[in-house]
Amino acid sequence: MSLLGVPDNILPITTGYARIILIGIPGFFVFIVVISVLRGVGDTRYDYSL
């Protein structure tokens, strides 16, 4: 976080926030891939019901 110029007084908060975001990115990526595959095979009816 120091490379981004985060002030020292909010460093613990931003580190926790970054961890939460980085943990969620793989799940979001999998969701996007599954939706894209369903759309690619023509099943647009059930793609958002996951």
Buried (B, 14 or more C-beta within 10 A) or exposed (E): BEEEEBEEEEEEEEEEEEEEEEEEEEEEEEEEEEBEEBEEEEEEEEBEEE
